[in-house]
Amino acid sequence: MASTFNTCVFAVIGVVVTLLPFIHGQVDTNGGCSSSLGSPDNPAFSCQHILDVCYKPSGYYYIAAAGVYTKVYCEMDLNGGGWVRYGKSGMGSVWHYDDENEAEVDLEIIPPSSIKQMIELKFTEFFVQTDVVFQMVGDDSVNPSSLTTRTRPWLEGRKVYIDGYANDHTRLQFQSNSVETMTCIPGSSSKCGQGGTPSASGESKPFFFESVYFGPRAAGSQLPSGHSGQWFRNRYSWNGTFYFVYARH
């Protein structure tokens, strides 16, 4: 009797599990994927969910983000697919600062709402894709240029700057062949290892930019002694058209 009862229970459980995709609208009656998955009426759990249950091309879909239905861009082709894409593109007419030593700019790269969503969704995998050329040379300033970054995978916020009057040509730039780490190149004396920068010629943890502030002639800036009219030590480059961060579980 007990054996028969257990068999019946497991049979019922098996039927329920089998029917769950149908109950949630993920599979149609023909055994294919539901065309509505990822829509406002049938949001997915994630981009990976859409890819696993029913392959769909890259594009905008709705997912249940921290209990709220949110429209995101799902990248289904790069690095196995199933990524949520954050960031900006089409910035060629805006992000056009190459060895700039005068203009003061404050650029938002990844908005706070996206950072909040990344944290709430507890993503564990990330990668960055960009064509931006980045370099920042230390300011002789009490208000130096600074970078707001998020280290990975825990997304700790960090402010990075070249500490104090950096008239030694200390500079920060992407690590060779990488846009996910940065290195610090010292000059005659090193400011590397200060202000959140990597050690001299060292490498940072993997990160992405949240925002950048460049102010080579901001309040407190000073011309290097003996270099009247020359601001070559206080300069930066942020030159490109797009900056994307991809995240998934």
Secondary structure as a PSIPRED ss2 file (coil, helix, strand):
# PSIPRED VFORMAT (PSIPRED V4.0)

   1 M C   1.000  0.000  0.000
   2 A H   0.000  1.000  0.000
   3 S H   0.000  1.000  0.000
   4 T H   0.000  1.000  0.000
   5 F H   0.000  1.000  0.000
   6 N H   0.000  1.000  0.000
   7 T H   0.000  1.000  0.000
   8 C H   0.000  1.000  0.000
   9 V H   0.000  1.000  0.000
  10 F H   0.000  1.000  0.000
  11 A H   0.000  1.000  0.000
  12 V H   0.000  1.000  0.000
  13 I H   0.000  1.000  0.000
  14 G H   0.000  1.000  0.000
  15 V H   0.000  1.000  0.000
  16 V H   0.000  1.000  0.000
  17 V H   0.000  1.000  0.000
  18 T H   0.000  1.000  0.000
  19 L H   0.000  1.000  0.000
  20 L H   0.000  1.000  0.000
  21 P H   0.000  1.000  0.000
  22 F H   0.000  1.000  0.000
  23 I H   0.000  1.000  0.000
  24 H C   1.000  0.000  0.000
  25 G C   1.000  0.000  0.000
  26 Q C   1.000  0.000  0.000
  27 V E   0.000  0.000  1.000
  28 D C   1.000  0.000  0.000
  29 T C   1.000  0.000  0.000
  30 N C   1.000  0.000  0.000
  31 G C   1.000  0.000  0.000
  32 G C   1.000  0.000  0.000
  33 C E   0.000  0.000  1.000
  34 S C   1.000  0.000  0.000
  35 S C   1.000  0.000  0.000
  36 S C   1.000  0.000  0.000
  37 L C   1.000  0.000  0.000
  38 G C   1.000  0.000  0.000
  39 S E   0.000  0.000  1.000
  40 P C   1.000  0.000  0.000
  41 D C   1.000  0.000  0.000
  42 N E   0.000  0.000  1.000
  43 P C   1.000  0.000  0.000
  44 A E   0.000  0.000  1.000
  45 F C   1.000  0.000  0.000
  46 S C   1.000  0.000  0.000
  47 C H   0.000  1.000  0.000
  48 Q H   0.000  1.000  0.000
  49 H H   0.000  1.000  0.000
  50 I H   0.000  1.000  0.000
  51 L H   0.000  1.000  0.000
  52 D H   0.000  1.000  0.000
  53 V H   0.000  1.000  0.000
  54 C C   1.000  0.000  0.000
  55 Y C   1.000  0.000  0.000
  56 K C   1.000  0.000  0.000
  57 P C   1.000  0.000  0.000
  58 S C   1.000  0.000  0.000
  59 G E   0.000  0.000  1.000
  60 Y E   0.000  0.000  1.000
  61 Y E   0.000  0.000  1.000
  62 Y E   0.000  0.000  1.000
  63 I E   0.000  0.000  1.000
  64 A E   0.000  0.000  1.000
  65 A E   0.000  0.000  1.000
  66 A C   1.000  0.000  0.000
  67 G C   1.000  0.000  0.000
  68 V E   0.000  0.000  1.000
  69 Y E   0.000  0.000  1.000
  70 T E   0.000  0.000  1.000
  71 K E   0.000  0.000  1.000
  72 V E   0.000  0.000  1.000
  73 Y E   0.000  0.000  1.000
  74 C E   0.000  0.000  1.000
  75 E E   0.000  0.000  1.000
  76 M C   1.000  0.000  0.000
  77 D C   1.000  0.000  0.000
  78 L H   0.000  1.000  0.000
  79 N H   0.000  1.000  0.000
  80 G H   0.000  1.000  0.000
  81 G C   1.000  0.000  0.000
  82 G C   1.000  0.000  0.000
  83 W E   0.000  0.000  1.000
  84 V E   0.000  0.000  1.000
  85 R E   0.000  0.000  1.000
  86 Y E   0.000  0.000  1.000
  87 G E   0.000  0.000  1.000
  88 K E   0.000  0.000  1.000
  89 S C   1.000  0.000  0.000
  90 G C   1.000  0.000  0.000
  91 M C   1.000  0.000  0.000
  92 G C   1.000  0.000  0.000
  93 S C   1.000  0.000  0.000
  94 V C   1.000  0.000  0.000
  95 W C   1.000  0.000  0.000
  96 H E   0.000  0.000  1.000
  97 Y E   0.000  0.000  1.000
  98 D E   0.000  0.000  1.000
  99 D E   0.000  0.000  1.000
 100 E E   0.000  0.000  1.000
 101 N C   1.000  0.000  0.000
 102 E C   1.000  0.000  0.000
 103 A C   1.000  0.000  0.000
 104 E C   1.000  0.000  0.000
 105 V E   0.000  0.000  1.000
 106 D E   0.000  0.000  1.000
 107 L E   0.000  0.000  1.000
 108 E E   0.000  0.000  1.000
 109 I C   1.000  0.000  0.000
 110 I C   1.000  0.000  0.000
 111 P C   1.000  0.000  0.000
 112 P H   0.000  1.000  0.000
 113 S H   0.000  1.000  0.000
 114 S H   0.000  1.000  0.000
 115 I H   0.000  1.000  0.000
 116 K H   0.000  1.000  0.000
 117 Q H   0.000  1.000  0.000
 118 M H   0.000  1.000  0.000
 119 I H   0.000  1.000  0.000
 120 E H   0.000  1.000  0.000
 121 L C   1.000  0.000  0.000
 122 K C   1.000  0.000  0.000
 123 F C   1.000  0.000  0.000
 124 T C   1.000  0.000  0.000
 125 E E   0.000  0.000  1.000
 126 F E   0.000  0.000  1.000
 127 F E   0.000  0.000  1.000
 128 V E   0.000  0.000  1.000
 129 Q E   0.000  0.000  1.000
 130 T E   0.000  0.000  1.000
 131 D C   1.000  0.000  0.000
 132 V C   1.000  0.000  0.000
 133 V E   0.000  0.000  1.000
 134 F E   0.000  0.000  1.000
 135 Q E   0.000  0.000  1.000
 136 M E   0.000  0.000  1.000
 137 V E   0.000  0.000  1.000
 138 G C   1.000  0.000  0.000
 139 D C   1.000  0.000  0.000
 140 D C   1.000  0.000  0.000
 141 S C   1.000  0.000  0.000
 142 V C   1.000  0.000  0.000
 143 N C   1.000  0.000  0.000
 144 P C   1.000  0.000  0.000
 145 S C   1.000  0.000  0.000
 146 S E   0.000  0.000  1.000
 147 L E   0.000  0.000  1.000
 148 T E   0.000  0.000  1.000
 149 T E   0.000  0.000  1.000
 150 R E   0.000  0.000  1.000
 151 T E   0.000  0.000  1.000
 152 R C   1.000  0.000  0.000
 153 P C   1.000  0.000  0.000
 154 W C   1.000  0.000  0.000
 155 L C   1.000  0.000  0.000
 156 E C   1.000  0.000  0.000
 157 G E   0.000  0.000  1.000
 158 R E   0.000  0.000  1.000
 159 K E   0.000  0.000  1.000
 160 V E   0.000  0.000  1.000
 161 Y E   0.000  0.000  1.000
 162 I C   1.000  0.000  0.000
 163 D C   1.000  0.000  0.000
 164 G C   1.000  0.000  0.000
 165 Y C   1.000  0.000  0.000
 166 A C   1.000  0.000  0.000
 167 N C   1.000  0.000  0.000
 168 D C   1.000  0.000  0.000
 169 H C   1.000  0.000  0.000
 170 T C   1.000  0.000  0.000
 171 R E   0.000  0.000  1.000
 172 L E   0.000  0.000  1.000
 173 Q E   0.000  0.000  1.000
 174 F E   0.000  0.000  1.000
 175 Q C   1.000  0.000  0.000
 176 S C   1.000  0.000  0.000
 177 N C   1.000  0.000  0.000
 178 S C   1.000  0.000  0.000
 179 V C   1.000  0.000  0.000
 180 E C   1.000  0.000  0.000
 181 T C   1.000  0.000  0.000
 182 M E   0.000  0.000  1.000
 183 T E   0.000  0.000  1.000
 184 C E   0.000  0.000  1.000
 185 I E   0.000  0.000  1.000
 186 P C   1.000  0.000  0.000
 187 G C   1.000  0.000  0.000
 188 S C   1.000  0.000  0.000
 189 S C   1.000  0.000  0.000
 190 S C   1.000  0.000  0.000
 191 K C   1.000  0.000  0.000
 192 C C   1.000  0.000  0.000
 193 G C   1.000  0.000  0.000
 194 Q C   1.000  0.000  0.000
 195 G C   1.000  0.000  0.000
 196 G C   1.000  0.000  0.000
 197 T C   1.000  0.000  0.000
 198 P C   1.000  0.000  0.000
 199 S C   1.000  0.000  0.000
 200 A E   0.000  0.000  1.000
 201 S C   1.000  0.000  0.000
 202 G C   1.000  0.000  0.000
 203 E E   0.000  0.000  1.000
 204 S C   1.000  0.000  0.000
 205 K C   1.000  0.000  0.000
 206 P C   1.000  0.000  0.000
 207 F E   0.000  0.000  1.000
 208 F E   0.000  0.000  1.000
 209 F E   0.000  0.000  1.000
 210 E E   0.000  0.000  1.000
 211 S E   0.000  0.000  1.000
 212 V E   0.000  0.000  1.000
 213 Y E   0.000  0.000  1.000
 214 F E   0.000  0.000  1.000
 215 G C   1.000  0.000  0.000
 216 P C   1.000  0.000  0.000
 217 R C   1.000  0.000  0.000
 218 A C   1.000  0.000  0.000
 219 A C   1.000  0.000  0.000
 220 G C   1.000  0.000  0.000
 221 S C   1.000  0.000  0.000
 222 Q C   1.000  0.000  0.000
 223 L C   1.000  0.000  0.000
 224 P C   1.000  0.000  0.000
 225 S C   1.000  0.000  0.000
 226 G C   1.000  0.000  0.000
 227 H C   1.000  0.000  0.000
 228 S C   1.000  0.000  0.000
 229 G C   1.000  0.000  0.000
 230 Q C   1.000  0.000  0.000
 231 W C   1.000  0.000  0.000
 232 F C   1.000  0.000  0.000
 233 R C   1.000  0.000  0.000
 234 N C   1.000  0.000  0.000
 235 R C   1.000  0.000  0.000
 236 Y E   0.000  0.000  1.000
 237 S E   0.000  0.000  1.000
 238 W E   0.000  0.000  1.000
 239 N E   0.000  0.000  1.000
 240 G C   1.000  0.000  0.000
 241 T C   1.000  0.000  0.000
 242 F C   1.000  0.000  0.000
 243 Y E   0.000  0.000  1.000
 244 F E   0.000  0.000  1.000
 245 V E   0.000  0.000  1.000
 246 Y E   0.000  0.000  1.000
 247 A E   0.000  0.000  1.000
 248 R E   0.000  0.000  1.000
 249 H C   1.000  0.000  0.000
